[in-house]
Amino acid sequence: MVFTDRPELRFFNLLYLLPLPAIVIAVIIFFLPDGIIADPIVENGVKSAAGLSSAGVGLVLLLVILYYQLSLKCARYTVTDSHIESQTGVLNKSTRRIPFNFVNDVTVKQNLFQSLAGTHSITVTTSNGDSVVLENVTEGQRKQEIIWELVRGEAPDESHVAVNPASSHDTQ
């Protein structure tokens, strides 16, 4: 095995701030005196509906973030001298293994949030269009070079592998 990695979740906890405004609005609406929001014709129905819908939005956002974090925690990426393997999924588990002799492209991407977190996504594409994506991995450029060396049939450069052959995320 050349390296094993898991997605980096270091800055992921900041996403839990997204539902906060909806929950705060729900609490404010709940504690407002009667008649401020409610239409006199509908009475307290508008206040209750606004508070419940705001709380519902916050709860749905919270559940989506929790599921996404859990799916990233369950992901595991393994690179050996002959193939790359991706194990993903929480409820619907999947394992993809691509032998290096079928790989024709290794792309590293970094969006704004990944840039802030210091992570990358590496896409390994085969000649028939299949691909494996290693999401939110650290040291993306170094790992791309290791994969390219293995695709070319070369032993990985010791300076690439010796630094961290098994990621610290492997124990999570």
Secondary structure, DSSP 4 states (H G I P E B T S, - for coil): --EEE----TTGGGGGGTTHHHHHHHHHHHHSPTTSSS-TTTTTHHHHHHHHHHHHHHHHHHHHHHHHHHHHHH-EEEE-SSEEEEEE-SSS-EEEEEEGGGEEEEEEE--HHHHHHTEEEEEEEETTS-EEEEEEEESHHHHHHHHHHHHTTPPPPHHHHTT-SS-GGGG-
